[in-house]
Amino acid sequence: MKHVWRPALAALAVAGLALAGCAASGGKADGTVAISVTEKGFVPAEVTVDRGKPVTLVVTRKTEHTCAKEFVMAAEHIEEKLPLNQAVAITFTPDEPGEIRFACGMDMVSGKVIVR
């Protein structure tokens, strides 16, 4: 009985890793996902969300050295300008599982939303 705390500590560690996995895939409990536009493109370039639940992508362009000055998600009929250093909230509800591609206005820089 002197090691009762170890299973509880192990359970907390597993829960923490599970939450870290969610954050790494881009999903958060409230459906908000932060995406930056850097010299490397959209970061993260791939996010995972749940089907049928509202998603808000908060996209912030952090560099002038990119053509990604607009966010286009054709499948959802979304086109948004990305002003420098200003967060732009883009909300939609994905209905079907699969992948939804997004890109810059010139279709040179892209990423995807994986809907499960």
Secondary structure by P-SEA (a helix, b strand, c coil): ccccaaaaaaaaaaaaaaaaaaaaaccccccbbbbbbccccccccbbbbbccbbbbbbbbbccccccccbbbbcccbbbbbbcccbbbbbbbbbcccbbbbbbcccccccbbbbcc
